[in-house]
Amino acid sequence: MEIIRSNFKINLHKVYQAIEEADFFAIDGEFSGISNGPSVTALTSGFDTPEERYQKLKKHSMDFLLFQFGLCAFKYDHTDSKHVTKSFNFYVFPKPFSRSSPDVKFVCQSSSIDFLASQGFDFNKVFCSGIPYLNQEEERQLREQFDEKRSQANGAGALAKCPVTIPEDQKKFIDQVIEKIEDFLQSEEKRSLELDPCTGFQRKLIYQTLSWKYPKGIHVETLETDKKERHIVISKVDEEERKRREQEKYTKEQGKLVVGHNMLLDVMHTIHQFYCPLPADLNEFKEMAICVFPRLLDTKLMASTQPFKDIINNTSLAELEKRLKETPFDPPKVESAEGFPSYDTASEQLHEAGYDAYITGLCFISMANYLGSLLSPPKMCVSARSKLIEPFFNKLFLMRVMDIPYLNLEGPDLQPKRDHVLHVTFPKEWKTSDLYQLFSAFGNIQISWIDDTSAFVSLSQPEQVQIAVNTSKYAESYRIQTYAEYVGKKQKGKQVKRKWTEDSWKEVDRKRPHMQGPCYHSNSFTAAGMLGKRTLSPDPREAALEDRESEEVSDSELEQTDSCTDPLPEGRKKSKKLKRMKKELSLAGSVSDSPAVLFEVPDTW
């Protein structure tokens, strides 16, 4: 279903309903570009650390615009043994709707625009009909400006902030709900109140209104009748009981699974564009990502891991979808919900975000069911909450990193030994062939460019590293050092810079607590072992297009409070609060963190 500015409001309740009913959903985004500085090859160096990759993407990719967002909800019909889908294709554009609203600046990359145009992308629909939006901080500032103008016009002081704006056509409904709740609270006999079934949008308005009007003394939850109708139940509780129920609810739901393919950029853009600016620190980003997307699964990582690794040769999205239709996989039975257009995978509508989200969901179902088929007895339909797929939760594929396959959102990242890697600096005129010539005596090598004058070179044998370093001692045009020496000098340079700006750093430390966690080491990956699966393209255009196909991001919680009461600092606090709650529940034994017995995402491949 195509969602643009003119039909957004009338279809919003369908979006809420699809999210609420879904077992899981898949997401995808289309962008105006990938890198505003280095080539894609340099942007995705083979020996980036997770921190370096995050900083590169944050610096060079966030000025582009996510202008098409795809969402496909999947719900399993047990009666007919099929998955029912609801797909949405949102065109979004930050059109200023007043002189005081943000006038967003963004950049475009000609190769990306040309590629999308070749795929039939409708840019006029983005710019003429795209849905306008604000992130939380922008909304807060705009509301403050609006309130200030109203107070000045009325000759009054600052107005009390209301956490939710009720549409005119819903005010009567909300007033009736409030009246029922007031009568309920005054009654000494009743301990709970069941409201009549209503739409997902109306339930959201109820949650937002009650969270502001009755912050204490009641517990609100959504239940389902025998007829599958959803309704709200309100209970009288003291603060301790309310917290206990909230924890039970968190344990039960933990957020619905959001599936994407090579989804790191999708997640970063979605948070940056619609939630709040990305934090400077990787660990803070991880906390924020978990707050916005409690459970993520990357199908590219899943397809690159055992038991799929040996039977799937190409993990780009289009090729993966084709492979999963063949033996030993069993394509799922899928049907579009009534009133929603259906997709035909034979037509390959690639790079339409809604379609890419749809086939991403199909890929997940096929791979999850394959895991189930390996059980004894086999399980033919694996739920999105199954422990079989838990090892893949909240691990995002790191494109073209040779020895760190994923970014771990819920813990420390892998730190492989890189004692077979050299850092080489050389004249700007050098090409890849010059590096191959320089290391011709060392057998098979792998080259990963950093910029025009430096690159990482991995040797097949770690014992050859010192020999290579010694050969460059008297060279004038190039320098070779070990990876450990390179990292040491880089860290020392940061320390010197930090010392020069000591007062500034103290101010940063005062405002933002450090979140650095423990680290652990894994066995190193051998470069030779990685060549078959993860290669670096020397052609930036080829690199961009290859994984643009595979790079092809959410669960808007129906019960969250309105964003006008949650400015940017509060957004950060929310992620920390969620992390503390999860930790407390885990210690209490309420949340199961045990990995699946049969399948794990390994530390090394």
Backbone torsions as a table, in degrees:
resi	resn	phi	psi	omega
1	MET	NA	125.8	-179.1
2	GLU	-82.4	127.0	-179.6
3	ILE	-117.4	118.3	177.5
4	ILE	-127.8	-176.0	-174.5
5	ARG	-58.6	-40.7	-173.0
6	SER	-72.2	-27.7	-178.4
7	ASN	-114.3	9.6	-177.2
8	PHE	-61.7	-48.9	-174.7
9	LYS	-65.1	-43.5	-176.2
10	ILE	-72.4	-20.0	-179.6
11	ASN	-103.2	-1.7	-175.1
12	LEU	-60.6	-38.2	-179.4
13	HIS	-64.2	-28.9	176.9
14	LYS	-69.0	-35.7	177.3
15	VAL	-66.0	-47.9	178.1
16	TYR	-57.4	-45.4	-177.6
17	GLN	-64.7	-41.6	179.6
18	ALA	-62.4	-42.0	179.1
19	ILE	-65.6	-43.6	-176.5
20	GLU	-66.7	-37.3	-176.7
21	GLU	-82.8	-20.6	-169.7
22	ALA	-66.5	146.3	168.2
23	ASP	-77.5	-38.2	173.5
24	PHE	-159.7	167.1	172.7
25	PHE	-142.9	155.7	-179.3
26	ALA	-110.7	149.4	-177.7
27	ILE	-133.5	159.4	178.5
28	ASP	-161.4	152.5	178.7
29	GLY	-132.8	150.6	171.7
30	GLU	-115.3	136.2	-171.9
31	PHE	-120.1	162.3	178.2
32	SER	-82.3	-1.2	177.3
33	GLY	172.6	177.9	-177.3
34	ILE	-119.0	-46.4	-176.8
35	SER	-138.1	128.5	179.3
36	ASN	-97.3	7.6	-179.8
37	GLY	-136.7	-93.9	-178.0
38	PRO	-69.4	162.2	174.4
39	SER	-63.0	161.3	179.8
40	VAL	-60.1	-35.0	178.2
41	THR	-61.6	-44.7	179.4
42	ALA	-71.8	-33.1	-179.8
43	LEU	-65.3	-28.4	-178.6
44	THR	-119.9	63.0	-179.6
45	SER	-63.4	143.7	-176.4
46	GLY	-66.4	-15.5	179.9
47	PHE	-122.6	29.9	170.4
48	ASP	-63.4	144.3	165.3
49	THR	-85.0	161.5	176.8
50	PRO	-54.9	-39.4	178.4
51	GLU	-63.0	-45.1	-179.9
52	GLU	-63.7	-41.8	-180.0
53	ARG	-64.0	-43.6	178.7
54	TYR	-60.5	-45.2	-178.4
55	GLN	-65.3	-37.7	177.7
56	LYS	-63.3	-48.7	-178.8
57	LEU	-65.4	-38.9	179.1
58	LYS	-63.7	-40.2	-176.6
59	LYS	-77.9	-39.9	-169.1
60	HIS	-109.1	-3.7	-176.5
61	SER	-121.8	-16.7	-172.7
62	MET	-81.7	-7.8	176.4
63	ASP	-83.9	-5.3	174.1
64	PHE	-82.3	167.1	-175.9
65	LEU	-108.7	131.7	167.0
66	LEU	-84.7	105.5	-173.4
67	PHE	-112.5	-0.9	170.8
68	GLN	-141.2	125.5	-176.7
69	PHE	-120.8	123.9	-179.6
70	GLY	-104.4	136.5	177.8
71	LEU	-136.6	126.5	177.2
72	CYS	-129.3	116.5	-179.7
73	ALA	-91.9	137.3	-179.8
74	PHE	-120.1	128.5	176.4
75	LYS	-131.2	129.8	-176.9
76	TYR	-86.3	128.5	177.1
77	ASP	-97.0	104.1	-175.9
78	HIS	-67.9	-28.4	-178.0
79	THR	-65.4	-47.0	-178.3
80	ASP	-101.9	4.6	179.3
81	SER	51.7	53.5	179.7
82	LYS	-144.1	160.3	175.9
83	HIS	-99.2	128.3	177.4
84	VAL	-100.8	129.1	-174.5
85	THR	-114.0	150.2	171.2
86	LYS	-133.1	110.3	-176.7
87	SER	-104.4	140.6	178.0
88	PHE	-129.3	138.8	176.7
89	ASN	-122.9	102.7	-175.8
90	PHE	-93.7	125.0	168.4
91	TYR	-94.0	124.1	-176.6
92	VAL	-125.7	142.2	179.6
93	PHE	-154.8	131.4	-174.1
94	PRO	-79.6	60.3	180.0
95	LYS	-67.8	126.1	176.1
96	PRO	-65.5	131.2	-179.9
97	PHE	-106.3	5.5	171.7
98	SER	-161.2	168.2	-178.9
99	ARG	-67.0	-24.0	-178.2
100	SER	-94.2	-5.9	-180.0
101	SER	-80.7	158.3	-176.5
102	PRO	-59.3	139.2	175.2
103	ASP	-108.7	92.0	-168.2
104	VAL	-72.2	134.6	172.8
105	LYS	-102.1	135.6	177.3
106	PHE	-144.5	165.0	-177.5
107	VAL	-117.9	161.2	176.9
108	CYS	-125.8	152.1	177.1
109	GLN	-114.5	122.2	-170.7
110	SER	-58.6	-39.0	-178.7
111	SER	-65.3	-38.0	179.2
112	SER	-68.9	-43.5	178.7
113	ILE	-63.5	-43.1	179.4
114	ASP	-62.3	-40.6	179.9
115	PHE	-65.7	-45.9	179.4
116	LEU	-64.8	-37.8	177.6
117	ALA	-62.0	-38.7	178.4
118	SER	-65.9	-21.1	178.4
119	GLN	-92.6	5.8	178.0
120	GLY	83.8	19.7	-178.8
121	PHE	-66.1	136.0	-177.0
122	ASP	-94.8	94.1	-178.9
123	PHE	-72.1	-30.7	177.2
124	ASN	-59.7	-37.0	-179.1
125	LYS	-66.6	-34.7	177.2
126	VAL	-64.6	-53.9	-170.6
127	PHE	-78.8	-29.8	-177.9
128	CYS	-93.6	-30.0	-172.9
129	SER	-127.5	7.1	-177.7
130	GLY	-64.6	146.6	-179.2
131	ILE	-74.2	123.5	177.4
132	PRO	-73.7	158.9	-176.3
133	TYR	-156.1	164.6	171.9
134	LEU	-135.9	149.5	168.3
135	ASN	-87.1	179.1	-172.7
136	GLN	-61.5	-43.4	-178.1
137	GLU	-67.2	-40.9	178.7
138	GLU	-64.0	-40.4	178.7
139	GLU	-64.8	-42.3	179.9
140	ARG	-60.3	-46.6	-179.1
141	GLN	-63.7	-40.8	-179.2
142	LEU	-67.5	-38.1	178.3
143	ARG	-66.3	-38.7	178.5
144	GLU	-63.3	-42.0	178.1
145	GLN	-63.5	-41.9	180.0
146	PHE	-64.6	-44.6	179.2
147	ASP	-63.3	-38.3	-179.8
148	GLU	-65.0	-41.7	178.7
149	LYS	-64.3	-41.0	179.8
150	ARG	-65.4	-41.2	-178.9
151	SER	-66.4	-37.5	178.1
152	GLN	-68.0	-39.6	-179.4
153	ALA	-66.7	-33.6	-177.9
154	ASN	-92.1	-3.7	-178.1
155	GLY	66.7	25.2	-178.0
156	ALA	-111.8	171.1	177.0
157	GLY	-76.9	-169.8	-179.4
158	ALA	-60.3	133.9	-179.2
159	LEU	-80.6	147.3	175.4
160	ALA	-66.9	136.6	-177.9
161	LYS	-81.2	134.4	174.8
162	CYS	-101.9	129.6	-174.5
163	PRO	-76.2	-3.6	-179.4
164	VAL	-151.8	139.5	175.9
165	THR	-101.5	120.7	-177.9
166	ILE	-90.3	123.9	175.8
167	PRO	-59.6	150.9	-176.9
168	GLU	-55.9	-40.6	-175.9
169	ASP	-74.7	-4.7	-179.7
170	GLN	-113.7	-4.8	-175.4
171	LYS	-62.9	-41.1	179.9
172	LYS	-63.4	-42.1	179.3
173	PHE	-61.5	-46.7	-179.1
174	ILE	-66.4	-38.5	177.6
175	ASP	-60.9	-40.6	178.6
176	GLN	-65.1	-38.6	177.7
177	VAL	-64.0	-46.3	179.5
178	ILE	-59.7	-40.5	179.7
179	GLU	-62.7	-41.5	177.5
180	LYS	-64.0	-40.9	-178.3
181	ILE	-68.3	-39.3	177.9
182	GLU	-60.8	-44.5	177.6
183	ASP	-63.3	-39.9	179.6
184	PHE	-63.0	-44.4	-177.9
185	LEU	-67.3	-28.0	179.5
186	GLN	-82.3	-15.0	179.7
187	SER	-82.5	132.3	-179.9
188	GLU	-87.8	-19.4	-176.5
189	GLU	-81.2	-45.7	-173.9
190	LYS	-74.0	134.4	175.4
191	ARG	-105.8	-15.4	178.8
192	SER	-146.7	157.2	-179.4
193	LEU	-133.9	125.6	177.1
194	GLU	-101.5	121.6	176.8
195	LEU	-86.4	157.8	179.2
196	ASP	-66.7	149.6	176.0
197	PRO	-56.1	142.9	-179.5
198	CYS	-149.1	-179.9	-177.7
199	THR	-75.2	163.0	177.9
200	GLY	-61.2	-37.2	179.1
201	PHE	-65.3	-41.0	179.0
202	GLN	-66.8	-37.3	177.5
203	ARG	-64.5	-38.5	177.4
204	LYS	-61.7	-43.8	178.4
205	LEU	-62.0	-39.0	178.6
206	ILE	-63.6	-47.2	179.8
207	TYR	-58.9	-46.7	-177.6
208	GLN	-64.6	-42.1	-178.9
209	THR	-66.6	-43.7	-176.7
210	LEU	-70.4	-34.2	179.6
211	SER	-64.6	-28.5	177.7
212	TRP	-86.7	-44.8	-172.9
213	LYS	-78.0	-33.7	-178.7
214	TYR	-129.2	71.9	-177.5
215	PRO	-64.3	-21.5	-179.2
216	LYS	-135.5	157.7	171.7
217	GLY	95.8	-12.8	178.3
218	ILE	-135.8	154.6	173.8
219	HIS	-120.2	132.4	-176.0
220	VAL	-119.0	131.1	177.4
221	GLU	-147.5	157.6	178.5
222	THR	-102.9	128.7	177.5
223	LEU	-122.0	167.6	-177.4
224	GLU	-119.5	132.9	178.6
225	THR	-79.1	174.6	177.3
226	ASP	-61.7	-26.1	179.3
227	LYS	-88.2	13.4	179.4
228	LYS	66.9	22.6	175.6
229	GLU	-92.1	134.8	-178.3
230	ARG	-93.8	135.3	179.3
231	HIS	-144.1	161.3	-176.9
232	ILE	-97.9	136.4	175.3
233	VAL	-117.5	129.8	-178.8
234	ILE	-113.8	129.7	-178.5
235	SER	-122.8	146.4	173.9
236	LYS	-81.7	126.6	-179.2
237	VAL	-144.9	155.0	169.9
238	ASP	-85.1	175.3	-173.4
239	GLU	-62.4	-39.9	-179.8
240	GLU	-64.4	-43.5	178.9
241	GLU	-66.6	-37.6	178.9
242	ARG	-62.0	-44.4	179.3
243	LYS	-63.5	-39.1	180.0
244	ARG	-63.1	-42.2	-179.5
245	ARG	-68.7	-37.7	177.7
246	GLU	-62.6	-39.5	178.4
247	GLN	-66.6	-40.0	176.9
248	GLU	-61.9	-41.5	179.6
249	LYS	-64.7	-42.1	178.8
250	TYR	-62.7	-43.6	179.8
251	THR	-61.3	-39.5	-176.3
252	LYS	-71.3	-41.6	-171.7
253	GLU	-96.6	-52.1	179.6
254	GLN	54.0	14.5	-178.9
255	GLY	84.7	138.8	179.1
256	LYS	-74.9	153.0	-176.9
257	LEU	-69.7	130.7	175.9
258	VAL	-113.1	121.3	-175.2
259	VAL	-107.6	139.1	175.2
260	GLY	-146.1	172.1	179.9
261	HIS	-121.1	117.5	-175.3
262	ASN	50.9	59.3	-159.3
263	MET	-97.7	9.0	-177.8
264	LEU	-58.8	-47.8	179.2
265	LEU	-64.4	-37.8	178.9
266	ASP	-61.1	-44.0	-179.7
267	VAL	-66.3	-44.9	-179.1
268	MET	-62.7	-46.0	-179.8
269	HIS	-64.1	-41.9	-177.7
270	THR	-63.4	-44.1	178.6
271	ILE	-65.8	-47.7	-175.8
272	HIS	-64.4	-38.2	-173.0
273	GLN	-86.0	-35.1	-171.9
274	PHE	-114.4	-13.7	-177.1
275	TYR	-110.8	-71.0	176.3
276	CYS	-165.7	162.2	179.8
277	PRO	-56.4	145.5	-177.8
278	LEU	-65.3	140.6	178.0
279	PRO	-71.3	160.2	-178.2
280	ALA	-72.7	-26.6	-172.6
281	ASP	-101.6	137.6	-179.7
282	LEU	-61.2	-41.5	-178.5
283	ASN	-65.3	-35.7	175.6
284	GLU	-67.8	-36.2	175.8
285	PHE	-62.6	-41.2	179.0
286	LYS	-59.7	-45.7	178.9
287	GLU	-61.3	-42.0	-179.3
288	MET	-66.8	-41.2	179.9
289	ALA	-61.8	-41.4	179.0
290	ILE	-67.7	-32.9	177.5
291	CYS	-66.1	-43.1	-178.7
292	VAL	-78.9	-42.6	-179.5
293	PHE	-123.6	87.9	-175.4
294	PRO	-59.5	-31.3	-180.0
295	ARG	-137.5	115.5	179.3
296	LEU	-117.6	150.7	173.3
297	LEU	-142.5	129.1	-177.7
298	ASP	-103.3	113.6	-176.8
299	THR	-69.4	-23.5	176.7
300	LYS	-69.4	-40.5	175.3
301	LEU	-65.0	-43.5	-179.8
302	MET	-58.5	-44.7	-178.6
303	ALA	-70.6	-20.7	-178.3
304	SER	-92.2	2.8	-174.3
305	THR	-116.3	151.1	174.9
306	GLN	-60.2	145.1	5.9
307	PRO	-88.1	10.6	-176.5
308	PHE	-86.6	-26.2	-171.4
309	LYS	-54.2	-40.0	-175.3
310	ASP	-82.3	-11.6	-177.0
311	ILE	-118.4	0.2	176.1
312	ILE	-122.9	113.2	-175.2
313	ASN	-87.8	-30.7	-176.8
314	ASN	-127.0	118.7	-175.7
315	THR	-100.9	11.6	171.6
316	SER	-63.7	151.4	-169.6
317	LEU	-58.9	-47.0	-177.9
318	ALA	-62.4	-45.3	-178.8
319	GLU	-70.7	-34.7	178.3
320	LEU	-64.2	-43.4	179.3
321	GLU	-60.0	-39.4	178.3
322	LYS	-67.3	-43.7	-177.2
323	ARG	-64.1	-35.2	-176.1
324	LEU	-77.7	0.3	171.3
325	LYS	-89.5	-8.5	-174.2
326	GLU	-104.8	167.2	176.0
327	THR	-60.6	139.1	9.5
328	PRO	-92.4	14.3	-176.8
329	PHE	-89.5	159.1	-178.9
330	ASP	-125.6	109.0	-177.9
331	PRO	-59.3	138.3	-178.8
332	PRO	-73.8	154.8	173.4
333	LYS	-83.2	120.0	-173.1
334	VAL	-131.1	142.8	179.0
335	GLU	-145.0	138.9	177.7
336	SER	-75.7	143.6	177.2
337	ALA	-66.2	156.7	179.6
338	GLU	-60.2	132.1	-179.7
339	GLY	89.8	-1.9	179.0
340	PHE	-114.1	135.6	179.9
341	PRO	-66.7	148.7	179.8
342	SER	-100.5	151.6	177.3
343	TYR	-102.2	144.3	174.2
344	ASP	-111.1	110.8	-176.4
345	THR	-65.4	-19.7	178.4
346	ALA	-67.2	-26.6	-179.2
347	SER	-82.8	-15.0	176.5
348	GLU	49.4	73.1	177.3
349	GLN	-85.6	50.6	-176.2
350	LEU	-62.0	148.2	178.4
351	HIS	70.5	19.5	155.6
352	GLU	-100.4	123.4	-168.6
353	ALA	-59.4	-39.4	179.7
354	GLY	-63.2	-41.4	179.3
355	TYR	-67.9	-43.7	179.5
356	ASP	-63.0	-37.1	175.2
357	ALA	-63.7	-40.0	-179.9
358	TYR	-61.2	-50.8	-177.5
359	ILE	-72.9	-24.5	172.8
360	THR	-63.2	-43.0	176.7
361	GLY	-63.1	-39.7	177.6
362	LEU	-62.3	-42.0	179.2
363	CYS	-61.7	-43.0	178.7
364	PHE	-61.0	-46.7	-178.5
365	ILE	-60.2	-45.2	-178.8
366	SER	-62.0	-43.9	-178.6
367	MET	-71.2	-39.1	178.2
368	ALA	-63.2	-43.4	179.6
369	ASN	-67.0	-31.2	176.6
370	TYR	-64.2	-40.0	176.0
371	LEU	-60.9	-40.7	178.8
372	GLY	-64.1	-33.0	-179.2
373	SER	-68.7	-17.3	-179.7
374	LEU	-86.1	-8.2	178.8
375	LEU	-75.8	164.9	175.5
376	SER	-127.7	110.4	-2.7
377	PRO	-72.9	160.3	-178.0
378	PRO	-63.9	148.7	174.6
379	LYS	-116.4	115.8	-169.5
380	MET	-82.0	-23.0	178.6
381	CYS	-130.3	112.1	-176.8
382	VAL	-96.6	126.5	-178.8
383	SER	-71.5	155.9	176.5
384	ALA	-68.0	-10.8	178.0
385	ARG	-105.6	7.3	-177.2
386	SER	-66.7	145.6	177.3
387	LYS	-68.2	-17.2	178.4
388	LEU	-61.1	-31.3	-176.5
389	ILE	-103.8	-0.5	179.3
390	GLU	-55.7	-36.9	-179.5
391	PRO	-60.2	-19.1	-179.2
392	PHE	-93.0	-5.5	-176.4
393	PHE	-66.2	136.2	170.6
394	ASN	58.2	35.9	171.6
395	LYS	-125.2	115.7	-175.2
396	LEU	-103.6	129.4	-177.1
397	PHE	-57.8	134.1	175.4
398	LEU	-102.9	107.3	-174.5
399	MET	-64.4	123.9	172.8
400	ARG	67.1	11.8	171.0
401	VAL	-80.9	125.1	-168.8
402	MET	-70.0	-35.8	-170.1
403	ASP	-127.8	7.2	173.9
404	ILE	-128.4	96.8	-170.8
405	PRO	-70.8	-22.6	-173.2
406	TYR	-152.2	158.1	171.0
407	LEU	-93.3	120.5	-176.9
408	ASN	-91.4	109.7	-177.2
409	LEU	-75.7	-16.6	-174.3
410	GLU	-113.7	16.7	179.9
411	GLY	-177.3	-174.2	179.7
412	PRO	-67.5	147.7	178.1
413	ASP	-83.1	160.0	177.9
414	LEU	-63.7	144.7	176.2
415	GLN	-128.8	79.3	-176.7
416	PRO	-69.7	152.1	173.3
417	LYS	-70.6	134.6	179.3
418	ARG	-122.2	48.3	-177.7
419	ASP	-78.0	-2.1	176.6
420	HIS	-104.2	8.7	-173.2
421	VAL	-109.3	138.0	177.0
422	LEU	-115.8	148.6	172.9
423	HIS	-107.5	124.6	-174.1
424	VAL	-122.2	132.1	172.0
425	THR	-113.8	146.9	-171.2
426	PHE	-160.7	171.3	179.7
427	PRO	-64.3	153.1	-177.5
428	LYS	-62.6	-23.8	-177.1
429	GLU	-76.0	-14.3	-176.1
430	TRP	-66.0	148.0	176.0
431	LYS	-119.2	177.7	179.7
432	THR	-58.1	-38.3	-179.3
433	SER	-61.4	-33.4	178.2
434	ASP	-66.1	-38.3	178.6
435	LEU	-69.1	-40.7	176.4
436	TYR	-61.3	-39.4	178.1
437	GLN	-65.4	-41.5	-179.0
438	LEU	-61.2	-38.9	-176.8
439	PHE	-104.5	23.6	-176.3
440	SER	-61.6	-25.5	-178.0
441	ALA	-80.8	-5.2	-173.8
442	PHE	-106.4	14.1	176.2
443	GLY	75.7	-148.0	-178.3
444	ASN	-66.6	130.6	176.5
445	ILE	-131.0	162.3	174.8
446	GLN	-125.6	129.2	-177.1
447	ILE	-109.5	132.8	177.0
448	SER	-130.4	109.5	-176.0
449	TRP	-70.8	140.2	174.2
450	ILE	-100.8	-51.9	174.6
451	ASP	-153.6	-162.9	-175.2
452	ASP	-68.4	-18.4	-174.6
453	THR	-125.5	13.0	179.3
454	SER	-153.5	155.0	-179.7
455	ALA	-160.2	159.2	170.0
456	PHE	-95.8	139.5	175.9
457	VAL	-126.5	121.3	178.7
458	SER	-102.1	131.4	178.7
459	LEU	-95.4	157.9	-179.8
460	SER	-75.7	-23.2	-178.4
461	GLN	-125.9	119.1	-179.4
462	PRO	-58.5	-31.0	-178.3
463	GLU	-67.5	-13.0	179.0
464	GLN	-84.8	-9.6	-174.0
465	VAL	-60.4	-49.8	-176.6
466	GLN	-65.4	-34.1	176.8
467	ILE	-61.4	-44.0	-179.7
468	ALA	-64.6	-39.8	179.1
469	VAL	-63.6	-42.7	-178.6
470	ASN	-63.4	-33.0	-178.1
471	THR	-68.3	-18.0	-176.2
472	SER	-99.3	2.1	-174.8
473	LYS	-59.2	-35.9	-175.8
474	TYR	-109.3	10.8	179.2
475	ALA	-76.7	143.1	-178.4
476	GLU	-96.5	-31.4	-172.4
477	SER	-94.5	-13.7	-178.5
478	TYR	-144.8	161.5	177.3
479	ARG	-135.1	140.5	178.2
480	ILE	-124.4	132.5	174.6
481	GLN	-139.1	160.6	178.6
482	THR	-71.4	161.4	178.1
483	TYR	-61.9	-38.6	-180.0
484	ALA	-63.4	-40.9	178.1
485	GLU	-65.4	-40.8	179.1
486	TYR	-61.1	-47.7	-179.8
487	VAL	-63.7	-41.3	-179.7
488	GLY	-61.1	-44.8	179.5
489	LYS	-66.8	-36.7	179.5
490	LYS	-64.9	-43.9	178.3
491	GLN	-66.7	-38.0	178.6
492	LYS	-64.0	-39.5	177.8
493	GLY	-62.8	-38.5	177.8
494	LYS	-65.4	-38.7	-179.9
495	GLN	-65.2	-40.0	178.7
496	VAL	-64.3	-44.6	178.8
497	LYS	-62.0	-39.4	179.9
498	ARG	-65.4	-36.8	179.8
499	LYS	-66.7	-37.8	179.5
500	TRP	-63.4	-33.3	-177.4
501	THR	-114.0	44.6	-173.7
502	GLU	-58.3	-43.0	-178.3
503	ASP	-64.0	-40.5	178.8
504	SER	-63.7	-40.7	-179.4
505	TRP	-66.4	-36.6	178.0
506	LYS	-62.4	-38.2	178.7
507	GLU	-65.4	-40.9	177.5
508	VAL	-62.6	-45.5	180.0
509	ASP	-61.3	-36.1	-179.9
510	ARG	-65.6	-37.7	-176.1
511	LYS	-83.4	-30.3	-172.8
512	ARG	-132.4	114.5	178.9
513	PRO	-67.1	146.3	177.7
514	HIS	-74.2	140.3	-176.9
515	MET	-118.9	19.6	-175.1
516	GLN	-66.7	129.6	-176.8
517	GLY	-103.0	178.8	-179.9
518	PRO	-70.1	156.1	179.0
519	CYS	-122.8	156.4	175.0
520	TYR	-139.5	160.6	-177.2
521	HIS	-107.5	146.4	175.3
522	SER	-119.8	169.4	175.4
523	ASN	-65.2	150.5	-177.0
524	SER	-75.1	153.9	172.1
525	PHE	-88.8	142.5	174.2
526	THR	-87.7	140.4	-178.5
527	ALA	-60.8	-39.6	-179.2
528	ALA	-62.4	-36.8	-178.7
529	GLY	-69.3	-20.4	-177.2
530	MET	-93.9	-13.8	-171.9
531	LEU	-61.5	-37.8	-176.3
532	GLY	-69.3	-28.0	-172.8
533	LYS	-103.9	-36.0	-171.9
534	ARG	-134.2	102.7	-177.0
535	THR	-111.6	155.6	177.9
536	LEU	-100.8	126.1	179.5
537	SER	-82.8	127.9	178.4
538	PRO	-74.3	-13.0	-178.1
539	ASP	-99.0	112.2	-177.9
540	PRO	-56.2	-38.8	-178.9
541	ARG	-66.0	-43.4	178.5
542	GLU	-62.4	-39.2	180.0
543	ALA	-63.5	-41.7	-178.3
544	ALA	-65.5	-44.4	-175.0
545	LEU	-74.7	-37.6	-177.9
546	GLU	-56.9	-51.4	-177.1
547	ASP	-95.2	1.0	168.0
548	ARG	-68.2	-30.8	176.0
549	GLU	-69.8	-34.1	-176.8
550	SER	-97.4	-1.2	-175.3
551	GLU	-100.6	13.5	-172.0
552	GLU	-84.3	NA	NA
553	VAL	NA	NA	NA
554	SER	NA	162.7	-172.7
555	ASP	-80.0	100.8	173.3
556	SER	-77.5	106.0	-176.7
557	GLU	-61.1	126.1	-176.9
558	LEU	-66.7	-21.0	-171.5
559	GLU	-106.2	12.3	-179.0
560	GLN	-78.9	153.7	-178.8
561	THR	-75.8	162.0	-176.6
562	ASP	-65.9	143.2	-172.4
563	SER	-69.7	-13.4	-177.7
564	CYS	-70.5	-15.9	176.9
565	THR	-99.0	9.4	-173.7
566	ASP	-131.1	73.8	-179.3
567	PRO	-66.5	175.6	-173.2
568	LEU	-50.6	-49.1	179.0
569	PRO	-60.0	-35.1	179.5
570	GLU	-67.5	-31.9	176.7
571	GLY	-60.9	-40.8	176.9
572	ARG	-66.3	-41.5	179.6
573	LYS	-62.0	-36.2	-178.7
574	LYS	-61.6	-40.6	-180.0
575	SER	-67.0	-37.2	178.4
576	LYS	-69.6	-38.4	178.9
577	LYS	-63.0	-42.2	179.7
578	LEU	-63.7	-39.5	179.2
579	LYS	-64.0	-41.3	178.7
580	ARG	-64.4	-41.8	-179.9
581	MET	-61.4	-44.0	-179.4
582	LYS	-63.2	-39.1	179.4
583	LYS	-65.0	-43.8	179.6
584	GLU	-62.1	-42.5	-180.0
585	LEU	-66.1	-37.8	179.5
586	SER	-64.3	-42.3	179.3
587	LEU	-65.9	-30.8	-179.3
588	ALA	-81.7	-3.8	179.7
589	GLY	83.7	11.2	-176.4
590	SER	-83.3	-27.9	-177.4
591	VAL	-111.7	128.6	-179.6
592	SER	-87.4	120.8	178.0
593	ASP	-111.2	10.5	-176.3
594	SER	-70.6	133.3	-178.9
595	PRO	-73.7	160.4	176.6
596	ALA	-65.3	148.9	-174.9
597	VAL	-74.5	-40.7	-171.9
598	LEU	-85.0	-36.9	-170.8
599	PHE	-126.9	131.7	177.3
600	GLU	-137.4	149.0	170.4
601	VAL	-80.7	110.8	-171.4
602	PRO	-72.6	158.3	174.5
603	ASP	-70.4	-32.3	176.4
604	THR	-133.1	151.6	-178.2
605	TRP	-109.3	NA	NA
